[in-house]
Amino acid sequence: MTSIFAVTDNEDILALQPRLTAEDPGVRRIALIDLADLEEPDGLLWLVDRLRQDSAEDVRAEAARLLEAWEDEAVVQALCEALTDPAPAVQSAAAQSLSLLKTAAAGRVILPWTAHADVSVRIATFRALRELRFAEAAPAAVAALEDTDANVRREAVGVLGWLKQLEALPALAQLASDDPDTEVRRAATGALGLASGAEVLPALRQALRDPAWQVREEAATTLGKVGHSDAGPALVEALSDDYWQVRLRATRSLGRLRFVPALDALIDTLGHRISNLRKEAALALGELNDRGAVAALQAAQDDGDPEVRKAVRIALSQLQ
């Protein structure tokens, strides 16, 4: 094993040399932990060296995990390289450490790796860029919406959503409608919530009719976030969805929009057999601020579920 101790005169680091160069990989791994605890810049060289060169995958993986605390550009580059390590444990540790970085300088090192031939590398780098909120990643993320791998497309959607890239709305709307992968459609539907106008309503209404209930659920949630009253009729229609999860999110969004024409439909939902739906219906009726709900809410004060009763009390207090 090649020594790099010649670069330091730090006594604490030098004292670790016998263990860092031991034949037993378990000893070397624990020594790396002790080295990282010193938080000495000279120790960084050894951590990077072991990540790149140690013969034991457990040692390389430990080095990758320990490097999460360092945002030096050389470290970021080494972690990116480790995404191509033959050992999945090393790849995973490197990806996790990259996702914890917070500086724009790290983003500039990571960005070129989004075009790597290896799918797992592209996934990990977009995930890291999403956490960084790295604005310069937007063009690469838009391009990745056409990636052949669904997981890459989903991570690219996440980058654009966090960056609130309004310019990407048409591409996201297309993805929400046409992508063959359910999770990509769901992610793209959620990302449309970065809009604040009516331009995304057609795409979200279409998503409410998606074959996958997960996409419909996301559309119902996002319509509430967009906050446009024109979404109301489609959400009322969604109260009859086959899946209660979709109905719950539609109920919540109708309350958030304070869509008074939903009054009768929400009163009907107040009698649903699923208690979570009854609770959401009560809360939504309170948000409508329409006294036409008072009689139905008073009748629900003896509901068998304490959470529903609590929601009913809250709603009635809003209508006084």
C-alpha positions as CSV (number, residue, x, y, z in Angstrom):
1,M,0.0,0.0,0.0
2,T,1.5,3.4,-1.1
3,S,2.1,5.8,1.8
4,I,1.1,9.4,1.6
5,F,2.3,10.4,5.1
6,A,5.2,12.3,3.7
7,V,2.8,15.2,3.1
8,T,2.2,15.8,6.8
9,D,4.0,16.4,10.1
10,N,0.8,16.2,12.2
11,E,1.7,13.9,15.1
12,D,-1.9,12.6,15.6
13,I,-2.1,11.6,11.9
14,L,1.4,10.0,12.0
15,A,0.4,8.0,15.1
16,L,-2.4,6.4,13.1
17,Q,-0.1,5.2,10.3
18,P,0.4,1.6,11.6
19,R,-3.3,1.0,11.7
20,L,-4.0,2.8,8.4
21,T,-1.5,0.6,6.7
22,A,-2.4,-2.6,8.5
23,E,-3.1,-5.8,6.5
24,D,-6.4,-6.3,8.2
25,P,-9.1,-4.2,6.3
26,G,-11.2,-4.0,9.5
27,V,-8.3,-2.3,11.3
28,R,-7.8,0.1,8.4
29,R,-11.6,1.0,8.3
30,I,-11.7,1.9,12.1
31,A,-8.5,3.9,11.7
32,L,-10.1,5.9,8.9
33,I,-12.9,6.8,11.4
34,D,-10.4,7.9,13.9
35,L,-8.6,9.9,11.3
36,A,-11.8,11.7,10.3
37,D,-12.6,12.5,13.9
38,L,-9.4,14.6,14.0
39,E,-10.9,16.9,11.4
40,E,-7.4,17.8,10.1
41,P,-7.1,19.0,6.5
42,D,-4.0,16.8,6.1
43,G,-6.1,13.7,6.9
44,L,-8.3,14.5,3.9
45,L,-5.6,13.4,1.5
46,W,-5.6,9.9,3.1
47,L,-9.4,9.6,3.0
48,V,-9.5,10.5,-0.7
49,D,-6.6,8.1,-1.4
50,R,-8.3,5.2,0.4
51,L,-11.6,5.9,-1.4
52,R,-9.7,5.6,-4.7
53,Q,-7.2,2.9,-4.0
54,D,-8.0,0.6,-1.1
55,S,-8.3,-3.0,-2.0
56,A,-11.2,-3.6,0.4
57,E,-14.7,-2.4,-0.6
58,D,-15.6,-1.9,3.1
59,V,-12.7,0.5,3.5
60,R,-13.6,2.4,0.4
61,A,-17.2,2.6,1.4
62,E,-16.2,3.9,4.8
63,A,-14.0,6.5,3.2
64,A,-16.9,7.6,1.0
65,R,-19.2,8.0,4.1
66,L,-16.6,9.9,6.1
67,L,-16.1,12.4,3.2
68,E,-19.6,13.7,3.6
69,A,-18.3,16.3,6.0
70,W,-15.9,17.8,3.4
71,E,-16.9,20.1,0.5
72,D,-13.4,20.5,-1.0
73,E,-13.7,20.2,-4.8
74,A,-11.1,17.4,-4.9
75,V,-13.4,15.5,-2.5
76,V,-16.4,16.0,-4.6
77,Q,-14.6,14.8,-7.7
78,A,-13.4,11.7,-5.8
79,L,-17.0,11.0,-4.7
80,C,-18.2,11.4,-8.3
81,E,-15.6,8.9,-9.4
82,A,-16.7,6.5,-6.7
83,L,-20.1,6.3,-8.3
84,T,-18.5,4.0,-10.8
85,D,-16.9,1.8,-8.2
86,P,-17.5,-1.9,-8.9
87,A,-18.9,-2.4,-5.4
88,P,-22.5,-1.3,-4.9
89,A,-21.8,-0.4,-1.3
90,V,-19.2,2.1,-2.3
91,Q,-21.5,3.6,-5.0
92,S,-24.3,4.0,-2.4
93,A,-22.1,5.6,0.2
94,A,-20.7,8.0,-2.4
95,A,-24.2,8.9,-3.6
96,Q,-25.3,9.6,0.0
97,S,-22.3,11.8,0.7
98,L,-22.9,13.8,-2.5
99,S,-26.5,14.4,-1.6
100,L,-25.4,16.1,1.7
101,L,-23.2,18.7,0.0
102,K,-24.4,22.3,0.2
103,T,-22.1,24.5,-1.8
104,A,-22.4,25.8,-5.4
105,A,-18.8,24.9,-6.0
106,A,-19.7,21.3,-5.4
107,G,-22.5,21.6,-8.0
108,R,-20.1,22.7,-10.6
109,V,-18.0,19.6,-10.1
110,I,-21.0,17.3,-10.1
111,L,-22.8,18.8,-13.1
112,P,-20.6,17.2,-15.9
113,W,-21.4,13.8,-14.4
114,T,-25.1,14.1,-15.3
115,A,-24.1,13.1,-18.8
116,H,-22.3,9.9,-17.7
117,A,-23.0,6.7,-19.6
118,D,-23.9,4.8,-16.4
119,V,-27.5,5.2,-15.4
120,S,-26.8,4.9,-11.7
121,V,-24.3,7.8,-12.0
122,R,-26.8,10.0,-13.7
123,I,-29.4,9.2,-11.0
124,A,-27.1,9.9,-8.2
125,T,-25.8,13.2,-9.6
126,F,-29.2,14.6,-10.3
127,R,-30.3,13.7,-6.8
128,A,-27.3,15.5,-5.4
129,L,-28.0,18.6,-7.6
130,R,-31.6,18.6,-6.4
131,E,-30.5,18.9,-2.8
132,L,-28.0,21.6,-3.7
133,R,-30.7,23.7,-5.4
134,F,-28.0,24.4,-8.0
135,A,-29.5,26.7,-10.6
136,E,-27.0,25.9,-13.3
137,A,-28.3,22.4,-13.4
138,A,-31.6,23.4,-15.0
139,P,-30.5,23.0,-18.7
140,A,-29.1,19.5,-17.9
141,A,-32.3,18.6,-16.1
142,V,-34.5,19.7,-18.9
143,A,-32.4,17.6,-21.3
144,A,-32.7,14.6,-19.0
145,L,-36.5,14.7,-19.2
146,E,-35.9,12.7,-22.4
147,D,-33.5,10.2,-20.8
148,T,-34.2,6.6,-21.7
149,D,-34.2,5.6,-18.0
150,A,-37.3,6.4,-15.9
151,N,-35.4,6.9,-12.7
152,V,-33.2,9.6,-14.3
153,R,-36.2,11.4,-15.7
154,R,-37.8,11.3,-12.2
155,E,-34.7,12.8,-10.6
156,A,-34.5,15.5,-13.3
157,V,-38.1,16.4,-12.5
158,G,-37.1,16.8,-8.9
159,V,-34.3,19.2,-9.8
160,L,-36.6,21.4,-11.9
161,G,-39.3,21.3,-9.2
162,W,-37.0,22.5,-6.5
163,L,-35.5,25.2,-8.7
164,K,-39.0,26.4,-9.6
165,Q,-38.1,26.5,-13.3
166,L,-41.2,28.1,-14.9
167,E,-39.6,27.7,-18.3
168,A,-39.8,24.0,-17.9
169,L,-43.6,23.9,-17.3
170,P,-44.5,22.9,-20.9
171,A,-42.0,20.0,-20.8
172,L,-43.2,18.9,-17.4
173,A,-46.9,19.1,-18.6
174,Q,-46.0,16.9,-21.5
175,L,-44.2,14.4,-19.2
176,A,-47.2,14.3,-16.8
177,S,-49.4,13.3,-19.7
178,D,-47.3,11.0,-21.9
179,D,-44.5,9.4,-19.9
180,P,-44.9,5.6,-19.8
181,D,-43.7,5.4,-16.2
182,T,-46.3,6.0,-13.4
183,E,-43.8,7.5,-11.0
184,V,-42.4,9.9,-13.6
185,R,-45.9,11.1,-14.4
186,R,-46.6,11.5,-10.7
187,A,-43.4,13.5,-10.1
188,A,-44.1,15.7,-13.1
189,T,-47.7,16.3,-12.0
190,G,-46.4,17.4,-8.6
191,A,-43.8,19.6,-10.1
192,L,-46.5,21.5,-12.0
193,G,-47.4,23.0,-8.6
194,L,-44.6,25.5,-9.0
195,A,-47.0,27.5,-11.2
196,S,-49.3,30.0,-9.8
197,G,-51.6,30.6,-12.8
198,A,-54.1,28.8,-14.9
199,E,-51.6,27.7,-17.6
200,V,-51.1,24.3,-15.9
201,L,-54.8,23.5,-15.2
202,P,-55.4,21.6,-18.5
203,A,-52.5,19.3,-17.7
204,L,-53.6,18.8,-14.1
205,R,-57.2,18.1,-15.2
206,Q,-55.9,15.5,-17.6
207,A,-53.8,14.0,-14.8
208,L,-57.0,13.6,-12.7
209,R,-58.0,11.1,-15.3
210,D,-54.7,9.2,-15.4
211,P,-55.0,5.4,-15.3
212,A,-52.8,5.3,-12.2
213,W,-54.4,6.4,-8.9
214,Q,-51.1,7.7,-7.6
215,V,-51.0,10.2,-10.4
216,R,-54.6,11.2,-9.8
217,E,-53.8,11.6,-6.1
218,E,-50.9,13.9,-7.0
219,A,-53.0,15.9,-9.4
220,A,-55.7,16.5,-6.8
221,T,-53.1,17.7,-4.3
222,T,-51.3,19.9,-6.9
223,L,-54.6,21.6,-8.0
224,G,-55.0,22.8,-4.4
225,K,-51.5,24.2,-4.4
226,V,-51.9,26.1,-7.6
227,G,-54.8,27.8,-5.9
228,H,-57.0,28.6,-8.9
229,S,-60.8,28.4,-8.5
230,D,-61.2,27.0,-12.0
231,A,-59.8,23.8,-10.6
232,G,-62.9,23.3,-8.5
233,P,-65.3,21.5,-10.8
234,A,-62.6,18.9,-11.7
235,L,-61.9,18.3,-8.0
236,V,-65.6,17.9,-7.2
237,E,-65.7,15.2,-9.9
238,A,-62.7,13.6,-8.3
239,L,-64.7,13.1,-5.1
240,S,-66.2,10.1,-6.8
241,D,-62.9,8.5,-7.7
242,D,-62.6,4.7,-7.2
243,Y,-59.7,5.3,-4.7
244,W,-60.3,7.0,-1.4
245,Q,-56.8,8.4,-1.4
246,V,-57.7,10.5,-4.5
247,R,-61.0,11.6,-2.9
248,L,-59.2,12.6,0.3
249,R,-56.7,14.9,-1.5
250,A,-59.5,16.3,-3.7
251,T,-61.5,17.1,-0.5
252,R,-58.5,18.8,1.1
253,S,-57.9,20.8,-2.0
254,L,-61.5,21.9,-2.3
255,G,-61.2,23.3,1.3
256,R,-58.0,25.0,0.5
257,L,-59.6,26.6,-2.6
258,R,-62.7,27.5,-0.5
259,F,-64.8,26.3,-3.5
260,V,-68.3,27.0,-2.3
261,P,-70.1,25.1,-5.1
262,A,-68.6,21.9,-3.6
263,L,-70.8,22.3,-0.5
264,D,-73.3,19.5,-1.2
265,A,-70.6,17.1,-2.4
266,L,-68.5,17.7,0.7
267,I,-71.6,17.2,2.9
268,D,-72.1,13.9,1.2
269,T,-68.5,13.0,1.9
270,L,-69.1,13.8,5.6
271,G,-71.1,10.6,5.7
272,H,-68.5,8.4,4.1
273,R,-67.6,5.1,5.7
274,I,-63.9,6.0,5.8
275,S,-63.2,8.2,8.8
276,N,-60.2,10.0,7.3
277,L,-62.5,11.2,4.5
278,R,-65.1,12.3,7.0
279,K,-62.4,14.3,8.9
280,E,-61.2,16.0,5.8
281,A,-64.7,16.8,4.7
282,A,-65.4,18.4,8.0
283,L,-62.3,20.5,7.8
284,A,-63.0,21.5,4.2
285,L,-66.6,22.5,5.1
286,G,-65.2,24.8,7.8
287,E,-62.9,26.4,5.2
288,L,-65.8,27.1,2.8
289,N,-67.2,29.5,5.4
290,D,-70.8,28.8,4.3
291,R,-73.4,28.4,7.0
292,G,-75.2,25.9,4.7
293,A,-72.8,23.3,6.3
294,V,-73.9,24.0,9.9
295,A,-76.7,21.4,10.1
296,A,-74.6,18.6,8.6
297,L,-71.7,19.4,10.9
298,Q,-73.9,19.5,14.0
299,A,-75.3,16.1,13.0
300,A,-71.7,14.8,12.8
301,Q,-70.7,15.9,16.3
302,D,-71.4,12.4,17.6
303,D,-69.2,10.7,15.0
304,G,-67.6,7.5,16.3
305,D,-64.1,8.7,15.5
306,P,-62.6,11.2,17.9
307,E,-60.5,12.8,15.1
308,V,-63.7,13.4,13.1
309,R,-65.4,14.9,16.1
310,K,-62.4,17.2,16.6
311,A,-62.5,18.3,13.0
312,V,-66.2,19.0,13.3
313,R,-65.6,21.2,16.3
314,I,-63.0,23.1,14.4
315,A,-65.3,23.6,11.4
316,L,-68.2,24.7,13.5
317,S,-66.0,27.3,15.3
318,Q,-65.1,28.7,11.9
319,L,-68.8,29.1,11.0
320,Q,-69.9,30.9,14.1
